[in-house]
Amino acid sequence: MTKLNRRQFLAGAGAAGAAGAVATVPALAQSASASSSKAATIIRNARVFVGDDANTMASAVAIDADGRILAVGSNRQVSEYS
């Protein structure tokens, strides 16, 4: 197991957060593509910072088998991907 120092951890967390925000801001829980994409992982009852100008918080995330974020939104919105 590789140990990370604080700077490395924060840099990685910031990059992951920025990538997730860019992927999800334009389409907060797009239900149009829910029928064509099924999530491999759904995280519910969470506190998800979307990263938009309104500081939106969501409660669920749907992730496909390749690790791409399919949707971010409410538990009900993201459940369409299960």
Backbone as numpy.savetxt, mean C-alpha at the origin, in Angstrom:
# Nx Ny Nz CAx CAy CAz Cx Cy Cz
21.87 -12.67 9.29 21.02 -11.50 9.29 21.91 -10.28 9.29
21.63 -9.33 8.40 22.40 -8.11 8.29 21.82 -7.06 9.22
22.69 -6.42 9.97 22.24 -5.35 10.85 22.29 -4.03 10.10
21.26 -3.23 10.28 21.21 -1.91 9.67 21.41 -0.85 10.74
22.14 0.19 10.38 22.21 1.30 11.32 20.99 2.18 11.09
20.82 3.17 11.92 19.63 4.01 11.87 19.49 4.71 10.52
20.58 5.22 10.00 20.54 5.94 8.73 20.12 5.01 7.59
20.65 3.80 7.54 20.28 2.85 6.50 18.81 2.46 6.62
18.35 2.23 7.84 16.95 1.87 8.05 16.02 2.98 7.58
16.30 4.22 7.98 15.45 5.34 7.60 15.48 5.60 6.10
16.63 5.42 5.48 16.72 5.60 4.03 15.88 4.55 3.31
15.97 3.31 3.75 15.17 2.25 3.14 13.69 2.43 3.37
13.32 2.82 4.58 11.90 3.04 4.89 11.35 4.21 4.10
12.15 5.26 3.95 11.71 6.41 3.17 11.52 6.07 1.71
12.44 5.29 1.16 12.33 4.89 -0.25 11.12 4.01 -0.46
10.88 3.07 0.45 9.71 2.19 0.32 8.42 2.98 0.46
8.39 3.92 1.38 7.20 4.75 1.55 6.94 5.62 0.35
7.98 6.19 -0.22 7.82 7.04 -1.40 7.33 6.23 -2.59
7.88 5.04 -2.76 7.44 4.18 -3.86 5.98 3.78 -3.70
5.59 3.45 -2.49 4.20 3.10 -2.24 3.27 4.26 -2.44
3.69 5.45 -2.04 2.85 6.64 -2.21 2.67 6.96 -3.68
3.73 6.87 -4.46 3.63 7.16 -5.89 2.72 6.15 -6.57
2.78 4.91 -6.14 1.96 3.88 -6.77 0.50 3.98 -6.40
0.17 4.57 -5.27 -1.21 4.52 -4.81 -1.95 5.84 -4.82
-1.28 6.97 -4.84 -1.97 8.25 -4.74 -2.96 8.46 -5.87
-2.61 8.21 -7.13 -3.57 8.49 -8.19 -4.80 7.60 -8.14
-4.71 6.44 -7.51 -5.82 5.50 -7.55 -6.06 4.91 -6.18
-6.73 5.65 -5.35 -7.03 5.17 -4.01 -8.16 4.16 -4.12
-7.81 2.87 -4.00 -8.76 1.77 -4.08 -9.58 1.80 -5.37
-8.92 1.53 -6.47 -9.63 1.49 -7.75 -10.44 0.22 -7.84
-11.74 0.34 -7.79 -12.58 -0.85 -7.84 -12.76 -1.36 -9.25
-12.42 -0.57 -10.26 -12.58 -1.00 -11.64 -11.68 -2.18 -11.97
-10.47 -2.21 -11.41 -9.56 -3.30 -11.72 -9.64 -4.43 -10.70
-10.50 -4.32 -9.73 -10.60 -5.36 -8.70 -11.03 -6.68 -9.28
-11.88 -6.66 -10.30 -12.37 -7.91 -10.85 -11.29 -8.64 -11.64
-10.29 -7.91 -12.19 -9.27 -8.55 -12.99 -8.02 -8.91 -12.20
-7.84 -8.35 -11.00 -6.65 -8.61 -10.20 -7.04 -9.13 -8.83
-6.42 -10.21 -8.45 -6.65 -10.77 -7.12 -5.40 -10.55 -6.29
-5.60 -10.21 -5.04 -4.48 -9.94 -4.14 -3.94 -11.24 -3.55
-2.63 -11.31 -3.44 -1.99 -12.42 -2.74 -2.00 -12.14 -1.25
-1.94 -10.86 -0.89 -1.92 -10.44 0.51 -2.83 -9.23 0.68
-3.65 -9.26 1.71 -4.46 -8.11 2.07 -4.21 -7.81 3.54
-3.83 -6.58 3.81 -3.60 -6.13 5.18 -4.77 -5.23 5.55
-5.49 -5.62 6.59 -6.66 -4.87 7.03 -6.43 -4.31 8.44
-7.28 -3.35 8.82 -7.24 -2.75 10.15 -5.86 -2.17 10.46
-5.29 -1.51 9.47 -3.96 -0.92 9.61 -4.08 0.61 9.59
-2.98 1.26 9.83 -2.90 2.72 9.67 -1.91 2.95 8.53
-2.44 3.23 7.34 -1.63 3.37 6.14 -1.58 4.84 5.74
-0.39 5.41 5.72 -0.21 6.78 5.26 -0.09 6.75 3.75
-1.00 7.41 3.07 -1.03 7.37 1.61 0.07 8.24 1.01
0.38 9.37 1.60 1.45 10.21 1.12 1.01 11.30 0.16
-0.27 11.64 0.17 -0.74 12.71 -0.69 -0.73 14.05 0.06
-1.12 15.11 -0.63 -1.10 16.45 -0.04 -2.09 16.59 1.11
-3.14 15.78 1.12 -4.17 15.87 2.16 -3.83 15.02 3.39
-2.66 14.38 3.39 -2.25 13.49 4.48 -3.30 12.42 4.76
-3.79 11.80 3.71 -4.82 10.78 3.79 -4.30 9.54 4.52
-5.13 8.99 5.36 -4.84 7.72 6.03 -5.85 6.70 5.54
-5.40 5.51 5.26 -6.26 4.42 4.84 -6.19 3.32 5.89
-7.04 2.30 5.74 -7.05 1.23 6.73 -6.72 -0.13 6.15
-6.49 -0.23 4.83 -6.21 -1.54 4.24 -5.37 -1.38 2.98
-4.62 -2.45 2.65 -3.77 -2.50 1.45 -3.92 -3.86 0.81
-4.05 -3.90 -0.51 -4.06 -5.16 -1.27 -2.78 -5.22 -2.09
-2.08 -6.37 -2.02 -0.79 -6.55 -2.69 -0.86 -7.81 -3.52
-0.38 -7.76 -4.79 -0.42 -8.95 -5.64 0.80 -9.84 -5.38
0.87 -10.95 -6.09 1.92 -11.93 -5.87 3.31 -11.40 -6.24
3.37 -10.39 -7.11 4.64 -9.79 -7.51 5.09 -8.68 -6.57
4.28 -8.39 -5.54 4.63 -7.35 -4.59 4.14 -5.98 -4.96
3.36 -5.88 -6.02 2.81 -4.58 -6.42 1.56 -4.27 -5.61
1.41 -3.01 -5.25 0.23 -2.57 -4.51 -0.92 -2.42 -5.49
-1.99 -3.15 -5.24 -3.16 -3.08 -6.11 -4.12 -1.98 -5.67
-4.28 -1.83 -4.37 -5.23 -0.84 -3.87 -4.89 -0.46 -2.44
-5.25 0.76 -2.10 -5.16 1.26 -0.74 -6.48 1.95 -0.47
-7.10 1.64 0.65 -8.37 2.28 0.97 -8.96 1.72 2.24
-10.28 1.70 2.29 -10.96 1.16 3.46 -10.94 -0.37 3.41
-11.28 -1.00 4.52 -11.35 -2.46 4.55 -12.32 -2.97 3.50
-13.45 -2.30 3.34 -14.47 -2.73 2.38 -13.96 -2.58 0.95
-13.33 -1.44 0.63 -12.83 -1.23 -0.72 -11.78 -2.27 -1.11
-10.89 -2.56 -0.22 -9.79 -3.49 -0.52 -10.29 -4.94 -0.53
-11.37 -5.23 0.16 -11.89 -6.60 0.18 -12.35 -7.06 -1.20
-12.58 -6.12 -2.12 -12.94 -6.48 -3.50 -11.82 -7.23 -4.21
-10.60 -7.17 -3.70 -9.46 -7.83 -4.30 -9.22 -9.22 -3.74
-10.06 -9.68 -2.82 -9.85 -11.02 -2.25 -10.55 -12.10 -3.04
